Amino acid sequence: MLKKLSRSFLLVLWLSRLTVSTAWSEDAASSPKQTILRAADLQADVKVLQEAYTELHPGLYRYNSPAQIDAAFAELRKKLNHDQPLREAYLAFSVFAAKIRCGHTYGNFYNQPKQVVDELFSGRDRVPFYFEWNGSEMVVTRDFTGEGLLPAGTRVLKVNGTPTAAILKRLITVARADGSNDAKRVALLGVQGDDRWETFDVFYPLFFSVKEGMYVLEVRKPGESRTSTVRAGALTPEERLQPIKAREEALKGGSTEVFEWKYLDGGAAYLRMPSWALYDSKWDWNRWLGDHLDELAARHAPALIIDVRGNEGGLDVGNAILSRLINSDLKLSATRRLVRYRKVPEDLLPYLDTWDRSFRDWGESAVEMDEPWPTAPAVHYFRLKKYDDDADGDVVKPEGTHFGGRVYVLVDASNSSATFQFAQTVQQNRLGPLVGTPTGGNQRGINGGAFFFLRLPHSNIEMDLPLIGSFPSSAKPDAGLTPDVLVHTTAQDIAVHRDAGLDVVKGLIARQAAH
């Protein structure tokens, strides 16, 4: 099991001061200045990227052969063989990164220098609504038009004349996810106000133009049989950020409670955990959680509902819950932590930033293996002993007051890091059913745990580079987890604010009580 898997989701803004080789041009049609990057400089950046990824990336060949990766680099060099705007170069690097099929490998929005952020991510081009994908349609979950033009449950069929199915097909080429888990890619392309920079918000304007700050939408509103056209102004990033600013301030060194705990009719407890990214929070979540779980056991509550939908991961919060559900030591999934290098090549060091200098030289923590690990690609690896993992996997020990009631875990495609591993442990050890939609992540393991922020010297684009690969001890499916009880949320559910997943769990609890 990887520890601290979600460090890449820390909002660490490592602002590079490298010089950018550019020329400036004024696009009369769009007015903002564009950075034009020279072909020779872009080719030099590809060379740095290729050396860094082939020497250091533990999952480069997890889902691709060396020949396929070589072909992807060749295609990248071809796309960058002429002078071009920064936006085209960023798209080219993003399309390449997505081909690696690693959920932690991308041009991280939070790690880009100010120049890239200002030029590519900061226009008046945000859609004036939150939405989730339902098949190939966008279903509105919150309206920001200010005029009630897009009530919750509205199905968006075309955006500025382009069918939403075509938009999804284009955007999925840059969505990060592990292996063949397209459910995670689609979920990532929804917009729910979960992050300051959302994948759809960043890439839609780079692929499709937003003319005159307006959106023309072909929609079908709840209760209407015909489609209609809605014209609505685009929003700036700051306007779209208003609903989540208070939450971010609370998380940033604050003590505000992030989790929700309440008791439902019948006595079952509901625990909502929208995020485990609590690295900088002063809130004592461990004590808060322990107190509530002790109370739960003392009340002899019939059930505990753990809702991690929308939660990609963060700290290993799930282990604190697992410790209350077991009577003996619980071994988590047996994986091996592997790295591709012992010491970073000297010529790469100028381009690599990170928070821990030890990542540059694992030293005696990276040891040769007597034989190749069975599920790892056929390239050279070292076993990483830095985090003192047990040979058979990490262990959770019983702590606090044991809870003997039934447990239900609500999951979705967002669960791709620490929350994926929590859900996997619950399911494998039959601690309770998973309810919802297939998860993100991948049963074949993921890459993370430690990162370099790779600064391409000429374009100044940053590319995340995970350093530790986790590999299971035996062959696993190229997929996330399939819930024990599948739930499909409809546009009508959204329109009437019905939580289909929670309703299913309530029904399961009621049926259990009746028996």
N, C-alpha and C positions, 0 to 999 in steps of 0.2 A: 504494500500500500504506500502510495506517495504521501508524504506529509507536507503541509503548507502548499497544497496543490494550486491554490488560486492566487498566488502572489502577483500573477500578471493582471489580476483585476483590481489591485491597489491603484488608486488614482495618483500614480507617481509620475510627475511631469519632469522628465529629465531633459532640460532644454539645452540643445547642442549649440555651440558657438562656432561651428565649422563654417568656412567660407563657401558660398554657393556660386558655382560658375553659371551665370545666367546672362541672358539679354532680355530687355524689356520691350513689350509691344503693347499697343493700345488697340483692343478689339472694339471697333466703333459700335458694333451691335450690342455688346454686353457691358461696355464701359469699364469694368474693373481691369486693372493691369494683370497680365499673366506672366509668370516666370517661364521663360523659354530655356529649356535645357539642351545642351549640345549633345549630339550623338556620341562623340568620343567620350564625353564624361559619363554618359549613361552606360556605355559599354564597360567602362572602368568600374562603375558601381555593380554591374552584373558580375564582374570578376570577383569582387570582394564578397558579394552575396554567395556566389557558388563555392568559394573556398570555405567560408564560415559554415555554411549549411552542410557541406559534404564532410567537413572535418569534425563538426561538433554536434549536429542535430541527431538525437537518438532515434527519432521516428521517421527519418527521411525515406527509408525503404520499408517501412511497416506495411504500406499499402501500394507501393510502387516498386518496380524493379529498377536497378541502376540505369538500364537502357531507357526506361520511361522518364526518369528524372533528367537524364542527359537530354532527352528530346524536349522536355519542358524548358530547360535552360536555353536550348537552341531556339525555341519559339520565343522566349523572352528577349533574347538578343535580337531576333528578327524584328520584333515589335518596337524595339528601341534603337533601330539602325538609322534614325533620322532625327534631326532637331525637332523638339515637340514641347508643348506646354506641360507644366508640372502635373496637371490633372490627368493627362494621358499616361504619363510615366507612373503616377501613383496607381492608376487602374491596372496597368500592365503588371506591376509588382504584386498587386492584390490578386489578380487572376492567377498568377504563378503560385503564390502562397497557398491559395485554396486547393490547388492540385495536389499538394502534399497530404491533404486530408487529415490535418491535425487541428484540433479545436483551440490550441494555444499558439498557432503560428499565423501571424498576420501583421499588417502595418498598423499597429495598435494606435487607435485614435487618441488615447490619453498620453501617449509617449511621443507624439510628433512635436517638432519645434513650433514656436509661435507663427513663423512665416507660413508653414504648411497649413496650420489650423486656420489662420486668417484667410488664406487664399482659397482653400478647398472646402472648409466646413462651416463657414460663417455667413453665408448669404441669406437673403430672405427667400427661402425655398422649402420650408418645412410644411408638410401637409397639416391642415388645421383640424386634426382629429387624431385620437389614438385608435388603433385597430389591431385585430388579429386575423390571421389567414384561416379561412374555412374552405378547404379545397383550393381553387384558384381565385376565390373572391376575397376581397378585403371587407371585413365586417367591423363597423364602427363600434367602439366601446366607450368613447367619450368625445363630445363635440366641443371644438374651440372656435367655431365661427362667430360666436357672440350673438347669433340670430336664430339659433335652434334649427339650422338648416340640415343638420346631419344627426338625427336622434340615434341613440344607441340601438343597435340591431340593423341599421341601414347597411345594405349590401352595395359596395362600390364595384361596378363592373368595368368601367373605363376611367383612366386618368389622363387628361389632356389628349383624348382620342386614342390612347393605346389600351387595348384590353389588359386587364390585370393579370391574366394568365401569361401574356407575353412579358409583362414587367417581372413577374416572379421567375420566369425562365431565365431572364437576363441577370437578375440579381443573385440568383443561386450560384452563379459562377464565381462569386466573390465571398460567399458566406462561409465562415469557418465552422468546421465540425469534424469529429473523429470518424474516419472510415466512411462507410456508406450510410451513415445516419442522417438521411435527408430530413427527417422529422425535426431534428435539432436546427438544421439550416433554415427551414421554413419558420420555425418558432423565433429564431434570431431575427428574421426579417419582419416580424411584427413590431408595432410601436406601442408600448404601454407605459412609458415614462419611467422605466426601470433604470435607465442610465442617462448620464449627461449627453453622451454621444451614442446614438443608436445606429445600427448597421444600415437600416433603410434610409434614415435621414442623411447619412453620409454619402451613400452610393447612388440613390435615385437621382439627385441633381447632377452627378457626374456622368451617368448614362443617358439621362433624358433631360431636355431643357425645360426650365420653368420660366415662361415668357411673361414679362411685365409683372412678376410677383403674383400671378393669378393661377388658380387651379380650376379647370373645367371638368366636372365629374359627372359621369353617367351612373345613376344610382337607382336602387329600388328600396324605398323606405318601408318600415314595418307596416303591415296591414294594407299596402298598396300593391295592385297587380301589375301596374304599368311602370316602366322606367321613366325617370325624369332627369333633367339636367340642372346641376347646381354649380353656380359660380361663387368661388370663395377665395379670399385673399390668402396668400401664403404667409407664414409666420417666420420671424427670425428665431434663431436658437434661443435667445434670451426669453422671448415671449413663450416659447414652448416649454422652457425650463421652470417657469413660475410654480407649477404644482409640485415639483420635487425639490425645490431649493430648501424649504424648511426641513425636509427629511435629511438632505445631505448635511446641513449644518448640525443637525442633531447627532448624526453619525460621526462627524469630524470632531473628535475629542469631546463630544458631549456625553451626558449621562441619561439621555432619554431612552426609554424602553423601546426596543426595536421589535420584539416579539409580542404577540397578543395571546392572552389566555382567558378563556371564559368557559362556563359550564352551560351545557345545553339542556333542554327539557329531557328528563329521564336520568340526568346526572352525569352523562358523558362529558369529558373535558375536550375542548378544542384548542389546539396550540397552532397558531399561525406564525410561520418563520419565513418572512419574505427575503431575508438575506442573512448569510453567515459571514459577510465581509466586514468583520468587526475589529480589524487590526488596530485602528486608532481610537476606538471608542473607549471612554472612561466608564461606561456602564458595566457593572459586574454581572454580565449575562450568566455566568456559571452559577453564581449564588442565587440569582433570580430563578433560574431553571430548577436548581436543586430544591429550593423552597417550595415551588409549585408542585414538583414531582413528589416530594414528601407529603404535601397536603393531599395530593391525588390518592396516594396509597392509604393514608389515614382515613380518608372518606370512603374507601372501598368502592371507588367509582367503577362502573361497569366497563368503561372503555376510554381510551385515549386516542384522539384523532390528531395526527401530526400532518400539517399542511405545509409542504415545501414547494408548492407550485410557484413558478417564477423565480426560484432561487437556484442560481447557477452553482454556488458554492462559497468557499471562503475558509474559515477555520474549521477544525474537526469537531463542530458542535454536536454532531450526531452521536459521538462516542459517549458524551455525558448522558444522553438518553438511553443508549444501549446498556450502560452500566446499571440502570434501574430495572431493566427488563430480564436480566439473566441471574442465575444462581451459581454459576461456575464460569471460569475463564472462557472467553469467546475469542477464537482465532478468526481474524478477518481474512479476506480472500488472500491466498498465498500468491504473491507476485515477487519478481526479482527486479531490483532497481539497477539499471544499467546505464552507463555513459560511454560515449564514443572516444573520449580522450582522457589523458591523465593531466596534461599541461597544455594550455592554449598556445598555439604557434605565435611566436613573437610578432610576426608581421600583421597579425589580426588585432593585437591588443589596442592600437589606437582607435579602433572603430567600435569597441565594446564597452558599454556601461553596465553597471549592476549595483546592487546594494551590499554585496558581500564579496570581498576580494578573494576569498578562498575558492570561489568558483573558477578562478583563473588557473588554479593548480590544486587538483584534488589530492596530490601527494600519495601517501600510503592509504588514503581512504578509497582509492581506485585500485583494485587488485585484479590480476590476471585470473581467468577462470580455467579450471582443468579441462573443461569441455564446453562447447557452445550451449547456450540456453535454448531449449527446444522450440520456443515460440518466437525467438528473436530472429531478425533478418540475418542472412549469411554474410555479415561484415564483422569486423573486429569490435568487440565490446570489452569494457572493464566492468566488474561488479562494484557497485558503490556501497561502501560500508559506513559512510559518514553519519547516517541517521540511526545506526545500531538496530536495524530491523532483525527480528527473529527469522531464522531460515524458513520457517513455515508461515510467515506472515505476522503482522502486528496483532497484539492481544489486548482486548478490553477486559478489565476485571470488574467484578460486581462491586458497587459502591452504593451508599445511602440505603434508603428503604426500598425494598423490592416491590414492584407493581405487578400484580397478578391478573389484572383485567385484560380485556382484548385490546389490540392495537391495530389501527388502520393508518396507512400512510398515503396521502394524496400527492400524486406525482404528475409531471408533465415533461415535455421535451426540453425545458430549460435545465433540468437536472443533469449536469454533464461533468461535474468535478467532485467536490466533497459530498454534495447531495446525491450524486449518482452512486458513490461508494456506500453511503448510508443506506440507500434504497436496496442496493445489491446485497448488503449484509442482512437486512431485514428479510428479504425474499429468500435468500439461500438458507437461512437458519429458521425459516418458518416462524418468525416472530409476529407476523401479522400480514394481511393481504395488502398489496399495492393497488391503489384505485386511481384511475385517470387515463392518461394517454401514454404511449411509449416514451421512454426517457431519452435524454441526450446521452452523451458519453459513448463508450464502446466497451463491450465485454473483452475485447482483445487488449485492453489497457490503453493508457493515455500518456502523453508527454507533459512534463511540468516540473513542479517542485523547486526548481532553480532556473533562472533566466538570465540571458544577456539581452540588452537592448542594442541591437546592431544599427549603427549610424552609417548609412551609405554616404560617402564623403562628398560627392558632387551634387546629388539631388537633395541631400539632407533628410531624406525619408528614413524613418526608423522602422525596422522589422523585428518583431519579437522572435527570440530564439530560445526555445525551451531546451534544457540541458539533461534532464533525467527522464528516462523512459521506463515505464512499469510494464512488465510482460508476465502474463499468467504462466503457470507451470504446465498447462496442457492447452490444446487447441480450443478456441472459443468462437462463437458466431461473430461475424462482422456486423454487430447491431447493438443498440441500446437494450434496455430491459422492457419486456412486455408485461404490463400490469396483470395482476390476477383477475382484476375486474376492469374491463375497458369502458370508458365513458366518452360519449361524443357530445360536445356542446354545439347547439344549433344557434342560428341567428336569432330565432325566437327566444331562446334562453337568455341571450344577451339583451334583447329588447325589453324583457320583463324583469331583468336583473335577477335571474334565477341561477343559482350555483348548482349546476347539474351534478358535479362530482360530490359535493357535500351532501346533496339530497340522496345520492346513491348510498353513501356511507350511513346516513341516518336510517335508511331503509334496512340496511344490513344489520345495524344494531337493534332495530325494532324487531326484526325477525328472530334474531338470536335471543332477545329477551322473552319473546313469545314461547320459545321452546324451553 
